[in-house]
Amino acid sequence: MRYHAVMPETPLPDDLNKDLGFGGRIAERSRRRLLNHDGSFNVQRRGLPFLRSMSLYHSLLTMSWWKFQAVVILFYFLTNAAFAAGYILCGTGAFEGSQARTLSGRFAEAFFFSVQTLATIGYGRISPHNLAANILVSAEALAGLLGFALATGLLFSRFSRPSAKLLFSARAVIAPYRGITGFMFRVANERSNELLEVEATVVLSQRERPGGPRRFRTLTLERSKVSFLPLHWVIVHPIDETSPLHGVTRESFEASDAEFLVLLTGIDETSSQAVHARSSYHHSEIVWEAKFADMFRESPDGTIAIDLRKIHDVEPVRAAVY
């Protein structure tokens, strides 16, 4: 029996283990922020044919509600218009009970007959008469059944798709924290339901020298996980001796093209499914020598509340140690 020596895998360089999937070239050459406020990445995929790169189902699930409604209404109108044109091509004897004499009148009559057929309403005043019209009605009835089934499935998927609606503060601050300083930002749940087991990951991306490669460092947080998020959460990275921000000045911080990448994950109690949210803070969005304004309010009955309108408010600090 022969045995083959198994060579140990060569460990990856530390930078490769911490580049978050952007790759060395993107991290080195990109001159824009890597992650936008809405969680989208400033990376494009090119080179594929349009039909291969297009995912209609994914687009219909992720587009905004007003765009989805506009697409459905436009598709519904175009479908009925196409079948109405087909009924016109079937000739003047296509319908029994037709009263229109002009072309515009016949089209309007055929259009609303298509609406009734597509939705399986069938008032009965107009009915298909010749063979071509009956064949087209059969095709439209099948298209209507399939179309409404697809629309119902898309609506259900959009409503049931778990998503987090977390509100990030527009700016982050570097402020005094327990005798030292800390990098801080705030986050709150915009919905009335609760998020459970919320965990935060913050990664600092910066260049070692102007125009040089980026390095990615996962920051140690004062608290990286909370069991509940009923109010708001101030996420803090203490800037102590072990922090990559220790001893950094405002000028050197801006020269390093620094960006804080934020990932929050949690469990939506309504659906019991995992949800996540992404955002980032560019160095131009960091406020120095400032702290967040108080958001807490107390109701007459003693209930504690937070004013989400103040989540972005900051105020200067009188004394800060940097």
C-alpha positions in Angstrom: 0.0 0.0 0.0 1.4 3.4 -1.0 0.9 6.5 0.9 1.1 9.9 -0.6 2.3 12.8 1.4 -0.3 15.6 1.7 1.3 18.9 1.6 -0.2 21.5 3.9 -2.1 24.3 2.2 -0.2 27.5 2.0 -2.0 30.1 4.1 -3.4 33.0 2.3 -1.9 36.4 3.0 -3.7 38.4 5.6 -4.9 41.0 3.2 -6.5 38.3 1.0 -8.4 36.9 3.9 -9.8 40.3 4.7 -10.6 41.8 1.4 -14.4 40.9 1.7 -14.5 39.5 -1.8 -13.6 42.7 -3.7 -10.3 41.4 -4.9 -7.0 43.1 -4.9 -7.4 44.9 -8.2 -10.7 46.5 -7.2 -9.4 47.5 -3.8 -6.3 49.0 -5.4 -7.8 50.8 -8.5 -11.2 51.9 -7.4 -11.4 55.6 -6.8 -15.0 55.6 -5.6 -16.5 54.3 -2.4 -16.9 50.6 -2.4 -20.3 50.4 -0.8 -23.1 53.0 -1.1 -25.5 54.1 1.6 -28.3 51.8 0.3 -26.1 48.8 0.4 -25.3 48.5 -3.3 -21.8 48.0 -4.5 -19.9 50.2 -7.0 -18.9 47.3 -9.1 -20.3 46.5 -12.5 -20.6 43.2 -14.4 -20.1 43.5 -18.2 -19.4 41.2 -21.1 -22.5 39.0 -21.1 -25.3 39.2 -23.7 -28.3 41.3 -22.5 -30.6 38.3 -22.2 -28.1 36.3 -20.2 -27.3 39.2 -17.8 -31.0 40.1 -17.3 -32.9 38.3 -14.6 -36.6 39.4 -15.0 -37.8 37.5 -12.0 -35.1 39.0 -9.7 -35.8 42.5 -11.1 -39.5 42.1 -10.5 -38.8 41.0 -6.9 -36.3 43.7 -6.0 -37.7 46.8 -7.9 -39.6 49.4 -5.9 -43.4 49.0 -5.5 -44.3 51.9 -7.8 -42.1 50.5 -10.5 -43.6 47.1 -10.1 -47.1 48.5 -10.3 -46.1 50.5 -13.4 -44.7 47.4 -15.1 -47.9 45.4 -14.3 -50.2 48.1 -15.6 -48.1 48.6 -18.8 -48.0 44.9 -19.5 -51.7 44.6 -18.9 -52.5 47.5 -21.3 -50.1 46.2 -24.0 -51.5 42.6 -23.7 -55.0 43.8 -24.2 -54.0 46.1 -27.0 -52.2 43.3 -28.8 -55.2 41.0 -28.6 -57.5 43.8 -29.7 -55.3 44.3 -32.8 -55.6 40.6 -33.4 -59.4 40.7 -33.2 -59.4 43.5 -35.7 -57.3 41.4 -38.1 -59.9 38.6 -37.8 -62.3 40.7 -40.0 -65.5 42.5 -39.6 -67.4 39.3 -38.8 -65.2 38.4 -35.9 -67.8 39.4 -33.3 -71.5 38.7 -32.9 -73.3 41.7 -31.4 -70.7 44.2 -32.5 -72.2 47.7 -33.1 -69.1 49.7 -34.0 -68.6 50.9 -37.6 -65.4 53.0 -37.5 -61.9 51.6 -37.1 -61.4 53.4 -33.8 -64.8 52.2 -32.5 -64.0 48.6 -33.5 -60.6 48.8 -31.8 -62.2 50.2 -28.6 -64.8 47.4 -28.7 -62.2 44.8 -29.3 -60.0 46.2 -26.5 -62.7 46.0 -23.8 -63.8 42.6 -25.1 -60.1 41.5 -24.6 -60.2 42.9 -21.0 -63.3 40.9 -20.3 -61.9 37.7 -21.8 -58.5 38.1 -20.1 -60.2 38.4 -16.7 -62.8 35.7 -17.6 -65.6 38.2 -17.0 -67.7 37.7 -20.1 -70.7 40.0 -20.0 -72.2 38.2 -23.0 -73.2 41.2 -25.2 -70.3 40.4 -27.6 -69.2 36.9 -28.5 -66.7 35.5 -31.0 -68.3 34.6 -34.3 -65.8 33.2 -36.8 -63.1 30.5 -36.4 -60.2 32.9 -36.2 -61.8 34.9 -33.4 -62.6 31.7 -31.4 -59.0 30.5 -31.7 -57.7 33.9 -30.5 -60.2 33.9 -27.6 -58.9 30.4 -26.6 -55.3 31.7 -26.7 -56.2 34.8 -24.6 -58.1 32.7 -22.0 -55.0 30.6 -21.5 -52.7 33.7 -21.4 -55.1 35.2 -18.8 -54.9 32.2 -16.6 -51.2 32.0 -16.7 -50.7 35.7 -16.5 -52.8 36.2 -13.4 -51.2 33.1 -11.8 -47.7 34.6 -12.4 -48.8 38.0 -11.1 -50.3 36.4 -7.9 -47.1 34.5 -7.4 -44.9 37.6 -7.8 -47.1 39.6 -5.3 -46.9 36.8 -2.8 -43.1 36.6 -3.2 -42.7 40.3 -2.8 -44.9 40.4 0.4 -43.3 37.3 1.9 -39.7 38.1 1.0 -37.9 39.0 4.3 -36.1 42.3 4.4 -34.8 44.6 7.0 -35.7 48.3 7.1 -32.9 49.7 9.2 -32.2 53.4 9.5 -28.6 54.3 9.6 -27.4 57.7 10.8 -26.4 59.9 7.9 -23.0 60.6 9.6 -20.7 58.9 12.0 -18.7 60.6 14.7 -15.4 60.3 16.4 -16.1 61.4 20.0 -14.9 61.0 23.6 -15.6 57.5 24.9 -14.8 56.3 28.4 -11.6 58.3 28.7 -10.5 57.6 25.2 -12.2 58.2 21.8 -14.5 56.0 19.7 -15.9 55.7 16.3 -19.7 55.7 16.5 -22.8 55.5 14.4 -26.4 54.9 15.1 -29.0 52.5 13.7 -32.7 52.0 14.4 -35.5 49.7 13.2 -38.0 51.7 11.1 -40.7 49.0 11.4 -42.9 48.4 14.3 -41.9 44.7 14.6 -38.8 43.5 16.4 -35.4 42.3 15.3 -33.8 39.6 17.3 -30.1 38.6 17.7 -28.9 41.6 15.8 -25.1 41.3 15.0 -22.9 44.1 13.6 -19.7 43.8 11.6 -17.6 46.9 10.8 -14.6 46.8 8.5 -12.2 49.6 8.0 -10.9 50.0 4.4 -8.1 52.4 3.8 -4.9 52.9 1.8 -1.5 52.6 3.4 -0.3 55.4 1.2 -1.9 57.7 -1.4 -2.6 55.6 -4.6 -1.5 52.4 -2.9 -3.4 49.2 -2.2 -6.2 49.1 0.3 -6.2 47.1 3.5 -9.2 45.7 5.2 -9.4 45.4 9.0 -12.3 44.1 11.0 -12.9 46.5 13.9 -13.4 45.4 17.4 -16.7 46.7 18.7 -17.8 47.6 22.2 -20.7 45.4 21.6 -21.0 43.4 18.4 -24.4 41.7 19.2 -27.6 42.6 20.9 -30.5 40.2 21.6 -33.2 42.9 21.0 -33.5 46.2 19.1 -36.6 47.9 20.5 -35.1 51.4 20.4 -31.8 52.4 18.7 -28.3 51.1 18.9 -25.1 53.2 19.0 -22.4 51.0 17.6 -19.0 51.9 19.0 -15.5 51.0 18.1 -13.1 52.1 20.9 -10.0 53.7 19.6 -7.5 52.2 22.0 -3.9 51.0 21.5 -5.0 48.0 19.5 -7.2 50.0 17.1 -6.0 50.8 13.6 -7.3 54.3 14.2 -5.0 54.9 17.2 -3.0 58.0 16.8 -4.6 58.9 13.4 -5.2 62.6 12.8 -8.0 64.0 10.7 -5.5 64.9 7.9 -3.9 61.4 7.7 -7.4 59.8 8.0 -8.6 61.7 4.9 -5.4 61.1 3.0 -5.9 57.3 3.5 -9.3 57.5 1.6 -10.8 55.6 4.6 -14.2 54.0 4.4 -16.1 52.0 7.0 -18.1 49.1 5.7 -21.1 48.0 7.8 -23.0 44.8 7.8 -26.0 44.1 10.1 -27.7 40.7 10.4 -30.6 39.7 12.5 -33.8 37.6 12.7 -37.2 39.1 11.8 -39.6 38.0 14.5 -42.5 38.2 12.1 -41.2 35.8 9.6 -38.5 34.1 11.8 -36.1 34.5 8.9 -32.7 36.0 8.7 -32.4 39.6 7.3 -29.5 41.8 6.7 -28.7 45.4 5.8 -25.5 47.1 4.5 -24.2 50.6 4.5 -20.9 52.5 4.7 -19.4 55.7 5.9 -16.9 57.5 3.8 -14.2 59.6 5.5 -16.0 62.7 4.3 -19.1 61.6 6.3 -17.2 61.4 9.6 -17.7 64.3 12.1 -14.8 64.9 14.4 -15.1 66.4 17.9 -18.9 65.8 18.0 -21.4 63.5 19.6 -24.9 62.3 18.8 -27.8 64.4 20.1 -30.2 62.8 22.6 -33.0 60.9 21.0 -34.9 59.7 24.1 -38.3 61.2 25.0 -40.4 60.4 28.0 -44.2 60.3 27.7 -46.5 61.5 30.4 -47.3 58.0 31.4 -43.6 57.2 31.9 -43.1 55.3 28.7 -39.7 55.8 27.1 -39.7 56.6 23.4 -37.1 57.7 20.8 -37.5 60.4 18.2 -36.2 58.9 14.9 -36.2 62.4 13.4 -33.1 63.1 15.6 -31.1 60.0 14.6 -28.9 62.1 12.2 -28.4 65.0 14.7 -24.9 65.6 16.1 -23.7 68.3 18.4 -20.2 69.5 19.2 -18.4 68.4 22.4 -16.8 70.9 24.7 -13.7 68.9 25.4 -12.3 66.0 23.4 -9.1 64.1 23.8 -7.5 63.0 20.5 
